[in-house]
Amino acid sequence: MSTFGDSDRSATHGADVRRVERDERLRRRERGQTTLDFALGMSIFLLSLVFVVAFVPGMLEPFSGGAQSETPAVNRVADDLTQGTLGNASAPYVLDETCTVELFTAGVPGECRYDGTELSDRVGVLERSPVNVTIRGDLDGSGADDILCWDTSVVGGQLAERGASGCGPLLTGGSNPAGSGGKTVSAQRVALLDGQDVTVEVVMW
């Protein structure tokens, strides 16, 4: 009787030991799998983070309000002004004196191809995009371009450099580029105004 009891206890003990060993092996395998999953998950996360940091800003840049996004608009404005708005499309780059001077004043002559009271409206730019238009030239042969004005002391008026006697409206208007933080884009076009070569400069930011 005692022999059978000892045998049963031994068998039970052996079974318990094997169960414990099996459970331990399962736990080890589970712990190993968990570590592998964690390492794999972290790798995927880090790779995704690197992709977002490296590529997403560049992908979104065309939709931001950065200065470079204004490049097509600034060229369009410069072309429109010198090829039609301030003159005649059949004679591009030849600017009409009256329409050019009045672009920078409050008046809008009926024969001119623009309207509105703000410069941005007259050149077809949304208010959220600051724009400046300036006409420069070297009338005195000094080799340096200066902002031009319209000399009203002469009958019919004539071009003059800023600061000249009789200088009337300055041929510059719009927002001040000094407030752009240096992030601007510009376009220049050479044209003929009052028989003089001038540079029409458009700046946006």
Backbone hydrogen bonds in HBPLUS format (Angstrom, degrees):
<---DONOR---> <-ACCEPTOR-->    atom                        ^
c    i                          cat <-CA-CA->   ^        H-A-AA   ^      H-
h    n   atom  resd res      DA  || num        DHA   H-A  angle D-A-AA Bond
n    s   type  num  typ     dist DA aas  dist angle  dist       angle   num
A0005-GLY N   A0001-MET O   3.03 MM   4  6.27 153.9  2.10 142.1 149.7     1
A0006-ASP N   A0002-SER O   2.87 MM   4  6.11 158.4  1.91 150.0 155.4     2
A0007-SER N   A0003-THR O   2.93 MM   4  6.16 154.0  2.00 145.7 153.4     3
A0008-ASP N   A0004-PHE O   2.88 MM   4  6.15 155.3  1.94 147.3 153.9     4
A0009-ARG N   A0005-GLY O   2.90 MM   4  6.18 162.4  1.93 150.1 155.0     5
A0010-SER N   A0006-ASP O   2.84 MM   4  6.04 155.9  1.90 146.7 153.9     6
A0011-ALA N   A0007-SER O   2.85 MM   4  6.08 160.1  1.89 149.7 155.1     7
A0012-THR N   A0008-ASP O   2.80 MM   4  6.02 160.2  1.84 150.4 156.4     8
A0013-HIS N   A0009-ARG O   2.80 MM   4  5.94 158.2  1.84 146.5 153.0     9
A0014-GLY N   A0010-SER O   2.84 MM   4  6.04 156.9  1.90 147.0 153.5    10
A0015-ALA N   A0011-ALA O   2.88 MM   4  6.12 154.7  1.94 146.4 153.3    11
A0016-ASP N   A0012-THR O   2.90 MM   4  6.15 153.6  1.97 146.3 153.9    12
A0017-VAL N   A0013-HIS O   2.90 MM   4  6.17 157.2  1.96 149.3 155.3    13
A0018-ARG N   A0014-GLY O   2.93 MM   4  6.18 161.8  1.96 147.6 152.6    14
A0019-ARG N   A0015-ALA O   2.87 MM   4  6.07 151.9  1.95 144.7 153.0    15
A0020-VAL N   A0016-ASP O   2.83 MM   4  6.05 159.6  1.87 150.2 155.9    16
A0021-GLU N   A0017-VAL O   2.85 MM   4  6.12 161.4  1.88 151.3 156.5    17
A0022-ARG N   A0018-ARG O   2.81 MM   4  6.02 154.2  1.88 143.7 151.4    18
A0023-ASP N   A0019-ARG O   2.79 MM   4  6.02 162.6  1.82 151.3 156.2    19
A0024-GLU N   A0020-VAL O   2.84 MM   4  6.04 152.4  1.92 146.6 154.8    20
A0025-ARG N   A0021-GLU O   2.92 MM   4  6.18 154.9  1.98 146.0 152.2    21
A0026-LEU N   A0022-ARG O   2.94 MM   4  6.23 154.2  2.00 148.3 155.7    22
A0027-ARG N   A0023-ASP O   2.87 MM   4  6.13 158.3  1.92 148.8 154.7    23
A0028-ARG N   A0024-GLU O   2.92 MM   4  6.15 154.5  1.99 146.0 153.2    24
A0029-ARG N   A0025-ARG O   2.94 MM   4  6.20 158.4  1.98 145.9 151.7    25
A0030-GLU N   A0026-LEU O   2.81 MM   4  6.07 157.5  1.86 149.9 156.8    26
A0031-ARG N   A0027-ARG O   2.79 MM   4  6.01 158.2  1.84 149.0 155.0    27
A0032-GLY N   A0028-ARG O   2.89 MM   4  6.10 155.9  1.94 147.8 154.6    28
A0033-GLN N   A0029-ARG O   2.93 MM   4  6.15 155.2  1.99 148.3 154.7    29
A0034-THR N   A0030-GLU O   2.94 MM   4  6.14 157.0  1.99 148.4 154.7    30
A0035-THR N   A0031-ARG O   3.07 MM   4  6.29 159.3  2.12 148.5 153.0    31
A0036-LEU N   A0032-GLY O   3.08 MM   4  6.27 156.0  2.14 143.9 150.5    32
A0037-ASP N   A0033-GLN O   2.88 MM   4  6.11 160.1  1.91 150.8 156.4    33
A0038-PHE N   A0034-THR O   2.96 MM   4  6.14 157.4  2.01 147.2 153.4    34
A0039-ALA N   A0035-THR O   2.97 MM   4  6.19 162.1  2.00 148.1 152.6    35
A0040-LEU N   A0036-LEU O   2.91 MM   4  6.11 162.0  1.94 151.9 156.9    36
A0041-GLY N   A0037-ASP O   2.83 MM   4  5.97 162.2  1.87 150.1 155.5    37
A0042-MET N   A0038-PHE O   2.90 MM   4  6.07 162.1  1.93 151.6 156.2    38
A0043-SER N   A0039-ALA O   3.02 MM   4  6.17 153.1  2.09 142.8 150.2    39
A0044-ILE N   A0040-LEU O   3.03 MM   4  6.31 162.2  2.06 152.1 156.0    40
A0045-PHE N   A0041-GLY O   2.95 MM   4  6.16 159.4  2.00 148.0 154.2    41
A0046-LEU N   A0042-MET O   2.88 MM   4  6.07 165.5  1.90 152.4 155.7    42
A0047-LEU N   A0043-SER O   2.96 MM   4  6.14 162.4  1.99 150.0 155.1    43
A0048-SER N   A0044-ILE O   2.95 MM   4  6.12 156.0  2.00 147.2 153.8    44
A0049-LEU N   A0045-PHE O   2.88 MM   4  6.14 154.6  1.94 148.9 156.4    45
A0050-VAL N   A0046-LEU O   2.92 MM   4  6.17 159.9  1.96 151.3 156.0    46
A0051-PHE N   A0047-LEU O   3.03 MM   4  6.25 157.5  2.08 145.3 151.3    47
A0052-VAL N   A0048-SER O   2.97 MM   4  6.22 162.0  2.00 151.3 155.6    48
A0053-VAL N   A0049-LEU O   2.99 MM   4  6.20 169.8  2.00 155.0 157.4    49
A0054-ALA N   A0050-VAL O   2.94 MM   4  5.97 155.5  2.00 147.5 154.5    50
A0055-PHE N   A0051-PHE O   2.89 MM   4  5.75 165.4  1.91 153.6 157.0    51
A0056-VAL N   A0052-VAL O   3.24 MM   4  5.20 144.3  2.37 122.6 132.9    52
A0059-MET N   A0055-PHE O   3.04 MM   4  6.29 148.6  2.14 150.8 160.6    53
A0059-MET N   A0056-VAL O   3.04 MM   3  4.96 118.1  2.44  95.4 111.4    54
A0060-LEU N   A0056-VAL O   2.96 MM   4  6.17 146.9  2.07 155.5 164.0    55
A0061-GLU N   A0057-PRO O   3.05 MM   4  6.03 123.8  2.37 138.5 152.1    56
A0063-PHE N   A0060-LEU O   2.90 MM   3  5.52 148.4  2.00 119.7 129.3    57
A0064-SER N   A0061-GLU O   3.05 MM   3  5.13 162.8  2.08 109.9 115.5    58
A0069-SER N   A0066-GLY O   3.17 MM   3  5.71 145.5  2.30 111.3 120.1    59
A0070-GLU N   A0067-ALA O   2.87 MM   3  5.51 162.1  1.90 121.2 127.3    60
A0071-THR N   A0068-GLN O   3.19 MM   3  5.51 169.4  2.20 113.1 115.9    61
A0074-VAL N   A0070-GLU O   2.90 MM   4  6.11 162.3  1.94 165.8 170.7    62
A0075-ASN N   A0071-THR O   3.26 MM   4  6.42 159.1  2.31 151.3 155.9    63
A0076-ARG N   A0072-PRO O   3.01 MM   4  6.20 151.8  2.09 143.7 152.0    64
A0077-VAL N   A0073-ALA O   2.94 MM   4  6.20 163.0  1.97 155.0 158.4    65
A0078-ALA N   A0074-VAL O   3.12 MM   4  6.25 163.5  2.15 141.8 146.3    66
A0079-ASP N   A0075-ASN O   2.96 MM   4  6.11 161.0  1.99 147.7 152.9    67
A0080-ASP N   A0076-ARG O   2.84 MM   4  6.02 164.8  1.86 154.0 158.7    68
A0081-LEU N   A0077-VAL O   2.96 MM   4  6.11 165.0  1.98 154.0 157.6    69
A0082-THR N   A0078-ALA O   3.23 MM   4  6.33 166.0  2.25 146.5 150.0    70
A0083-GLN N   A0079-ASP O   2.85 MM   4  5.69 137.1  2.03 148.2 158.7    71
A0085-THR N   A0080-ASP O   2.80 MM   5  5.75 162.2  1.83 155.9 157.0    72
A0086-LEU N   A0081-LEU O   3.14 MM   5  5.40 154.0  2.21 135.5 138.7    73
A0093-TYR N   A0082-THR O   2.61 MM  11  4.81 156.8  1.66 158.8 160.4    74
A0087-GLY N   A0084-GLY O   3.13 MM   3  4.98 163.7  2.16 105.4 109.0    75
A0096-ASP N   A0086-LEU O   2.60 MM  10  5.73 172.5  1.60 163.5 165.5    76
A0091-ALA N   A0088-ASN O   2.84 MM   3  5.34 155.9  1.89 115.6 123.7    77
A0192-LEU N   A0093-TYR O   2.73 MM  99  6.06 156.0  1.79 152.8 160.6    78
A0095-LEU N   A0192-LEU O   2.83 MM  97  5.99 159.2  1.87 160.9 168.0    79
A0100-THR N   A0096-ASP O   2.95 MM   4  5.94 152.4  2.02 149.8 158.2    80
A0101-VAL N   A0097-GLU O   3.00 MM   4  6.15 169.1  2.01 155.0 157.4    81
A0102-GLU N   A0098-THR O   2.97 MM   4  6.07 169.0  1.98 154.5 158.2    82
A0103-LEU N   A0099-CYS O   3.07 MM   4  6.03 125.8  2.38 132.1 143.3    83
A0104-PHE N   A0101-VAL O   3.18 MM   3  5.90 152.4  2.26 116.7 122.5    84
A0105-THR N   A0102-GLU O   3.11 MM   3  4.91 168.0  2.13 103.9 106.7    85
A0112-CYS N   A0109-PRO O   3.12 MM   3  5.67 166.2  2.14 118.8 123.2    86
A0121-ASP N   A0118-GLU O   3.10 MM   3  5.31 123.4  2.43 100.3 113.9    87
A0122-ARG N   A0118-GLU O   3.11 MM   4  6.45 154.8  2.17 149.0 156.4    88
A0123-VAL N   A0119-LEU O   3.00 MM   4  6.26 143.8  2.13 153.2 161.7    89
A0125-VAL N   A0120-SER O   2.78 MM   5  4.95 177.9  1.78 154.5 154.5    90
A0124-GLY N   A0121-ASP O   3.27 MM   3  5.05 151.4  2.35  94.5 102.9    91
A0129-SER N   A0126-LEU O   3.06 MM   3  5.67 163.7  2.08 118.1 123.3    92
A0175-SER N   A0131-VAL O   2.94 MM  44  5.68 146.7  2.05 146.1 144.0    93
A0132-ASN N   A0203-VAL O   2.85 MM  71  5.12 148.1  1.96 149.2 156.3    94
A0203-VAL N   A0132-ASN O   2.86 MM  71  5.12 162.8  1.89 152.6 157.7    95
A0133-VAL N   A0173-GLY O   3.02 MM  40  5.62 161.3  2.05 157.0 163.1    96
A0173-GLY N   A0133-VAL O   2.98 MM  40  5.62 147.6  2.08 152.4 162.6    97
A0134-THR N   A0201-GLU O   2.94 MM  67  5.27 160.9  1.97 151.8 158.1    98
A0201-GLU N   A0134-THR O   2.83 MM  67  5.27 176.5  1.83 165.9 166.5    99
A0135-ILE N   A0171-LEU O   2.88 MM  36  5.57 157.3  1.93 172.0 175.0   100
A0148-LEU N   A0135-ILE O   3.04 MM  13  6.10 166.8  2.06 162.4 158.2   101
A0136-ARG N   A0199-THR O   2.94 MM  63  5.21 163.3  1.97 148.3 151.4   102
A0199-THR N   A0136-ARG O   2.83 MM  63  5.21 165.6  1.85 149.6 153.8   103
A0137-GLY N   A0146-ASP O   2.95 MM   9  5.56 149.6  2.05 145.1 152.8   104
A0146-ASP N   A0137-GLY O   2.97 MM   9  5.56 161.8  2.01 134.8 135.8   105
A0162-ARG N   A0147-ILE O   2.90 MM  15  5.69 148.1  2.00 172.0 165.3   106
A0171-LEU N   A0148-LEU O   2.84 MM  23  5.64 176.7  1.84 151.5 150.9   107
A0149-CYS N   A0160-ALA O   2.74 MM  11  5.35 155.6  1.80 159.1 160.8   108
A0160-ALA N   A0149-CYS O   3.08 MM  11  5.35 145.1  2.21 144.2 142.7   109
A0150-TRP N   A0169-PRO O   3.11 MM  19  5.68 140.5  2.28 139.5 151.0   110
A0168-GLY N   A0150-TRP O   2.84 MM  18  5.16 141.4  1.99 118.3 130.9   111
A0151-ASP N   A0158-GLN O   2.66 MM   7  5.17 158.3  1.71 173.2 166.0   112
A0158-GLN N   A0151-ASP O   3.21 MM   7  5.17 139.7  2.38 123.8 135.4   113
A0152-THR N   A0166-GLY O   3.12 MM  14  5.92 134.9  2.33 173.2 160.1   114
A0157-GLY N   A0154-VAL O   2.76 MM   3  4.85 147.8  1.86 118.0 128.0   115
A0164-ALA N   A0161-GLU O   3.05 MM   3  5.82 152.8  2.12 147.8 149.1   116
A0167-CYS N   A0164-ALA O   3.07 MM   3  5.39 148.4  2.17 136.8 133.7   117
A0179-GLY N   A0176-ASN O   3.14 MM   3  6.05 168.1  2.15 126.9 129.4   118
A0180-SER N   A0177-PRO O   3.01 MM   3  5.28 158.0  2.06 120.0 119.8   119
A0185-VAL N   A0204-MET O   2.87 MM  19  5.50 159.7  1.91 160.9 166.1   120
A0204-MET N   A0185-VAL O   2.88 MM  19  5.50 165.3  1.90 164.1 169.1   121
A0187-ALA N   A0202-VAL O   2.90 MM  15  5.32 146.3  2.01 147.6 157.6   122
A0202-VAL N   A0187-ALA O   2.87 MM  15  5.32 165.9  1.89 158.0 162.8   123
A0189-ARG N   A0200-VAL O   2.92 MM  11  5.20 147.1  2.03 139.1 149.8   124
A0200-VAL N   A0189-ARG O   2.78 MM  11  5.20 170.9  1.79 161.4 159.3   125
A0191-ALA N   A0198-VAL O   2.90 MM   7  5.45 162.5  1.93 150.1 155.7   126
A0198-VAL N   A0191-ALA O   2.88 MM   7  5.45 168.5  1.89 154.4 157.0   127
A0193-LEU N   A0196-GLN O   2.86 MM   3  5.25 166.0  1.88 152.4 154.4   128
A0196-GLN N   A0193-LEU O   2.90 MM   3  5.25 159.4  1.95 113.6 120.5   129
